[in-house]
């Protein structure tokens, strides 16, 4: 998938920033810069104010839970793997897993 790695880093960046906002007493800009250094290819511009409008975190009910996007993907891949192991063409085994 084209740019999959970049998309993954973006979600990890948002997730890590969210967790830091809710566990650190550092100013938001310090948190953003620290997390960006670990998860972004290009560092945010000095005038970047993205966290101030990150509504998933502040007003969308995801407070310290943004990581759940990535966690849901992990669970989905894991569940699908169980069906693959049974054989996607084997209806009897698939039905057994689905019970």
PyMOL commands that place a pseudoatom at each C-alpha (Angstrom):
pseudoatom trace, name=CA, resn=UNK, resi=1, chain=A, elem=C, hetatm=0, pos=[0.000, 0.000, 0.000]
pseudoatom trace, name=CA, resn=UNK, resi=2, chain=A, elem=C, hetatm=0, pos=[1.483, 3.308, -1.101]
pseudoatom trace, name=CA, resn=UNK, resi=3, chain=A, elem=C, hetatm=0, pos=[2.625, 5.517, 1.813]
pseudoatom trace, name=CA, resn=UNK, resi=4, chain=A, elem=C, hetatm=0, pos=[1.536, 2.911, 4.399]
pseudoatom trace, name=CA, resn=UNK, resi=5, chain=A, elem=C, hetatm=0, pos=[4.622, 3.585, 6.496]
pseudoatom trace, name=CA, resn=UNK, resi=6, chain=A, elem=C, hetatm=0, pos=[3.957, 7.320, 6.549]
pseudoatom trace, name=CA, resn=UNK, resi=7, chain=A, elem=C, hetatm=0, pos=[0.336, 6.749, 7.492]
pseudoatom trace, name=CA, resn=UNK, resi=8, chain=A, elem=C, hetatm=0, pos=[1.418, 4.417, 10.295]
pseudoatom trace, name=CA, resn=UNK, resi=9, chain=A, elem=C, hetatm=0, pos=[3.893, 6.986, 11.641]
pseudoatom trace, name=CA, resn=UNK, resi=10, chain=A, elem=C, hetatm=0, pos=[1.197, 9.677, 11.556]
pseudoatom trace, name=CA, resn=UNK, resi=11, chain=A, elem=C, hetatm=0, pos=[-1.173, 7.570, 13.658]
pseudoatom trace, name=CA, resn=UNK, resi=12, chain=A, elem=C, hetatm=0, pos=[1.604, 6.594, 16.072]
pseudoatom trace, name=CA, resn=UNK, resi=13, chain=A, elem=C, hetatm=0, pos=[2.570, 10.269, 16.390]
pseudoatom trace, name=CA, resn=UNK, resi=14, chain=A, elem=C, hetatm=0, pos=[-1.014, 11.258, 17.218]
pseudoatom trace, name=CA, resn=UNK, resi=15, chain=A, elem=C, hetatm=0, pos=[-1.342, 8.365, 19.673]
pseudoatom trace, name=CA, resn=UNK, resi=16, chain=A, elem=C, hetatm=0, pos=[1.906, 9.105, 21.485]
pseudoatom trace, name=CA, resn=UNK, resi=17, chain=A, elem=C, hetatm=0, pos=[1.130, 12.816, 21.636]
pseudoatom trace, name=CA, resn=UNK, resi=18, chain=A, elem=C, hetatm=0, pos=[-2.315, 12.073, 23.068]
pseudoatom trace, name=CA, resn=UNK, resi=19, chain=A, elem=C, hetatm=0, pos=[-0.868, 9.851, 25.801]
pseudoatom trace, name=CA, resn=UNK, resi=20, chain=A, elem=C, hetatm=0, pos=[1.772, 12.458, 26.642]
pseudoatom trace, name=CA, resn=UNK, resi=21, chain=A, elem=C, hetatm=0, pos=[-0.810, 15.243, 26.880]
pseudoatom trace, name=CA, resn=UNK, resi=22, chain=A, elem=C, hetatm=0, pos=[-2.689, 13.227, 29.472]
pseudoatom trace, name=CA, resn=UNK, resi=23, chain=A, elem=C, hetatm=0, pos=[0.290, 12.019, 31.501]
pseudoatom trace, name=CA, resn=UNK, resi=24, chain=A, elem=C, hetatm=0, pos=[2.791, 14.879, 31.410]
pseudoatom trace, name=CA, resn=UNK, resi=25, chain=A, elem=C, hetatm=0, pos=[2.706, 18.293, 33.014]
pseudoatom trace, name=CA, resn=UNK, resi=26, chain=A, elem=C, hetatm=0, pos=[4.993, 19.752, 30.346]
pseudoatom trace, name=CA, resn=UNK, resi=27, chain=A, elem=C, hetatm=0, pos=[3.667, 22.519, 28.085]
pseudoatom trace, name=CA, resn=UNK, resi=28, chain=A, elem=C, hetatm=0, pos=[1.920, 21.247, 24.950]
pseudoatom trace, name=CA, resn=UNK, resi=29, chain=A, elem=C, hetatm=0, pos=[4.610, 22.659, 22.624]
pseudoatom trace, name=CA, resn=UNK, resi=30, chain=A, elem=C, hetatm=0, pos=[7.341, 20.802, 24.524]
pseudoatom trace, name=CA, resn=UNK, resi=31, chain=A, elem=C, hetatm=0, pos=[5.332, 17.597, 24.305]
pseudoatom trace, name=CA, resn=UNK, resi=32, chain=A, elem=C, hetatm=0, pos=[4.670, 18.045, 20.586]
pseudoatom trace, name=CA, resn=UNK, resi=33, chain=A, elem=C, hetatm=0, pos=[8.345, 18.676, 19.833]
pseudoatom trace, name=CA, resn=UNK, resi=34, chain=A, elem=C, hetatm=0, pos=[9.504, 15.713, 21.930]
pseudoatom trace, name=CA, resn=UNK, resi=35, chain=A, elem=C, hetatm=0, pos=[7.028, 13.290, 20.371]
pseudoatom trace, name=CA, resn=UNK, resi=36, chain=A, elem=C, hetatm=0, pos=[7.593, 14.652, 16.852]
pseudoatom trace, name=CA, resn=UNK, resi=37, chain=A, elem=C, hetatm=0, pos=[11.326, 14.015, 17.191]
pseudoatom trace, name=CA, resn=UNK, resi=38, chain=A, elem=C, hetatm=0, pos=[10.547, 10.335, 17.660]
pseudoatom trace, name=CA, resn=UNK, resi=39, chain=A, elem=C, hetatm=0, pos=[7.650, 9.798, 15.236]
pseudoatom trace, name=CA, resn=UNK, resi=40, chain=A, elem=C, hetatm=0, pos=[7.882, 12.248, 12.336]
pseudoatom trace, name=CA, resn=UNK, resi=41, chain=A, elem=C, hetatm=0, pos=[10.152, 12.406, 9.329]
pseudoatom trace, name=CA, resn=UNK, resi=42, chain=A, elem=C, hetatm=0, pos=[9.902, 16.196, 9.054]
pseudoatom trace, name=CA, resn=UNK, resi=43, chain=A, elem=C, hetatm=0, pos=[9.759, 18.181, 12.268]
pseudoatom trace, name=CA, resn=UNK, resi=44, chain=A, elem=C, hetatm=0, pos=[6.766, 20.512, 12.763]
pseudoatom trace, name=CA, resn=UNK, resi=45, chain=A, elem=C, hetatm=0, pos=[7.243, 24.129, 11.800]
pseudoatom trace, name=CA, resn=UNK, resi=46, chain=A, elem=C, hetatm=0, pos=[7.722, 26.534, 14.729]
pseudoatom trace, name=CA, resn=UNK, resi=47, chain=A, elem=C, hetatm=0, pos=[4.271, 28.013, 14.086]
pseudoatom trace, name=CA, resn=UNK, resi=48, chain=A, elem=C, hetatm=0, pos=[2.567, 24.594, 14.056]
pseudoatom trace, name=CA, resn=UNK, resi=49, chain=A, elem=C, hetatm=0, pos=[-0.417, 24.706, 16.418]
pseudoatom trace, name=CA, resn=UNK, resi=50, chain=A, elem=C, hetatm=0, pos=[-2.018, 21.387, 15.427]
pseudoatom trace, name=CA, resn=UNK, resi=51, chain=A, elem=C, hetatm=0, pos=[-2.462, 20.071, 18.991]
pseudoatom trace, name=CA, resn=UNK, resi=52, chain=A, elem=C, hetatm=0, pos=[-4.701, 23.037, 19.811]
pseudoatom trace, name=CA, resn=UNK, resi=53, chain=A, elem=C, hetatm=0, pos=[-7.250, 21.769, 17.282]
pseudoatom trace, name=CA, resn=UNK, resi=54, chain=A, elem=C, hetatm=0, pos=[-6.754, 18.029, 17.813]
pseudoatom trace, name=CA, resn=UNK, resi=55, chain=A, elem=C, hetatm=0, pos=[-10.436, 17.558, 18.583]
pseudoatom trace, name=CA, resn=UNK, resi=56, chain=A, elem=C, hetatm=0, pos=[-10.283, 13.752, 18.853]
pseudoatom trace, name=CA, resn=UNK, resi=57, chain=A, elem=C, hetatm=0, pos=[-8.313, 14.325, 22.022]
pseudoatom trace, name=CA, resn=UNK, resi=58, chain=A, elem=C, hetatm=0, pos=[-9.934, 17.442, 23.446]
pseudoatom trace, name=CA, resn=UNK, resi=59, chain=A, elem=C, hetatm=0, pos=[-13.563, 17.142, 22.414]
pseudoatom trace, name=CA, resn=UNK, resi=60, chain=A, elem=C, hetatm=0, pos=[-14.142, 13.846, 20.691]
pseudoatom trace, name=CA, resn=UNK, resi=61, chain=A, elem=C, hetatm=0, pos=[-14.122, 11.406, 23.587]
pseudoatom trace, name=CA, resn=UNK, resi=62, chain=A, elem=C, hetatm=0, pos=[-10.717, 9.859, 22.867]
pseudoatom trace, name=CA, resn=UNK, resi=63, chain=A, elem=C, hetatm=0, pos=[-8.861, 11.409, 25.794]
pseudoatom trace, name=CA, resn=UNK, resi=64, chain=A, elem=C, hetatm=0, pos=[-5.706, 9.293, 26.143]
pseudoatom trace, name=CA, resn=UNK, resi=65, chain=A, elem=C, hetatm=0, pos=[-7.366, 6.713, 23.895]
pseudoatom trace, name=CA, resn=UNK, resi=66, chain=A, elem=C, hetatm=0, pos=[-6.396, 7.725, 20.381]
pseudoatom trace, name=CA, resn=UNK, resi=67, chain=A, elem=C, hetatm=0, pos=[-4.148, 4.654, 20.252]
pseudoatom trace, name=CA, resn=UNK, resi=68, chain=A, elem=C, hetatm=0, pos=[-7.341, 2.580, 19.978]
pseudoatom trace, name=CA, resn=UNK, resi=69, chain=A, elem=C, hetatm=0, pos=[-7.293, 3.201, 16.203]
pseudoatom trace, name=CA, resn=UNK, resi=70, chain=A, elem=C, hetatm=0, pos=[-4.045, 1.258, 15.904]
pseudoatom trace, name=CA, resn=UNK, resi=71, chain=A, elem=C, hetatm=0, pos=[-5.118, -1.298, 18.497]
pseudoatom trace, name=CA, resn=UNK, resi=72, chain=A, elem=C, hetatm=0, pos=[-8.299, -2.004, 16.509]
pseudoatom trace, name=CA, resn=UNK, resi=73, chain=A, elem=C, hetatm=0, pos=[-6.176, -2.688, 13.407]
pseudoatom trace, name=CA, resn=UNK, resi=74, chain=A, elem=C, hetatm=0, pos=[-4.016, -5.134, 15.370]
pseudoatom trace, name=CA, resn=UNK, resi=75, chain=A, elem=C, hetatm=0, pos=[-7.079, -6.967, 16.669]
pseudoatom trace, name=CA, resn=UNK, resi=76, chain=A, elem=C, hetatm=0, pos=[-8.625, -7.119, 13.194]
pseudoatom trace, name=CA, resn=UNK, resi=77, chain=A, elem=C, hetatm=0, pos=[-5.475, -8.603, 11.662]
pseudoatom trace, name=CA, resn=UNK, resi=78, chain=A, elem=C, hetatm=0, pos=[-5.205, -11.094, 14.506]
pseudoatom trace, name=CA, resn=UNK, resi=79, chain=A, elem=C, hetatm=0, pos=[-8.832, -12.197, 14.109]
pseudoatom trace, name=CA, resn=UNK, resi=80, chain=A, elem=C, hetatm=0, pos=[-8.499, -12.527, 10.347]
pseudoatom trace, name=CA, resn=UNK, resi=81, chain=A, elem=C, hetatm=0, pos=[-5.354, -14.603, 10.876]
pseudoatom trace, name=CA, resn=UNK, resi=82, chain=A, elem=C, hetatm=0, pos=[-7.423, -17.201, 12.744]
pseudoatom trace, name=CA, resn=UNK, resi=83, chain=A, elem=C, hetatm=0, pos=[-9.694, -17.558, 9.731]
pseudoatom trace, name=CA, resn=UNK, resi=84, chain=A, elem=C, hetatm=0, pos=[-6.719, -17.778, 7.372]
pseudoatom trace, name=CA, resn=UNK, resi=85, chain=A, elem=C, hetatm=0, pos=[-5.207, -20.564, 9.463]
pseudoatom trace, name=CA, resn=UNK, resi=86, chain=A, elem=C, hetatm=0, pos=[-8.453, -22.525, 9.200]
pseudoatom trace, name=CA, resn=UNK, resi=87, chain=A, elem=C, hetatm=0, pos=[-8.493, -22.050, 5.447]
pseudoatom trace, name=CA, resn=UNK, resi=88, chain=A, elem=C, hetatm=0, pos=[-10.650, -19.381, 3.878]
pseudoatom trace, name=CA, resn=UNK, resi=89, chain=A, elem=C, hetatm=0, pos=[-12.214, -21.925, 1.534]
pseudoatom trace, name=CA, resn=UNK, resi=90, chain=A, elem=C, hetatm=0, pos=[-13.102, -24.411, 4.292]
pseudoatom trace, name=CA, resn=UNK, resi=91, chain=A, elem=C, hetatm=0, pos=[-16.636, -23.428, 5.286]
pseudoatom trace, name=CA, resn=UNK, resi=92, chain=A, elem=C, hetatm=0, pos=[-16.934, -26.017, 8.072]
pseudoatom trace, name=CA, resn=UNK, resi=93, chain=A, elem=C, hetatm=0, pos=[-13.768, -24.876, 9.855]
pseudoatom trace, name=CA, resn=UNK, resi=94, chain=A, elem=C, hetatm=0, pos=[-14.705, -21.217, 9.353]
pseudoatom trace, name=CA, resn=UNK, resi=95, chain=A, elem=C, hetatm=0, pos=[-18.120, -21.854, 10.863]
pseudoatom trace, name=CA, resn=UNK, resi=96, chain=A, elem=C, hetatm=0, pos=[-16.482, -23.559, 13.832]
pseudoatom trace, name=CA, resn=UNK, resi=97, chain=A, elem=C, hetatm=0, pos=[-14.249, -20.527, 14.484]
pseudoatom trace, name=CA, resn=UNK, resi=98, chain=A, elem=C, hetatm=0, pos=[-17.221, -18.191, 14.219]
pseudoatom trace, name=CA, resn=UNK, resi=99, chain=A, elem=C, hetatm=0, pos=[-19.170, -19.949, 16.979]
for i in range(1, 99): cmd.bond("trace and resi %d" % i, "trace and resi %d" % (i + 1))
show_as sticks, trace
zoom trace
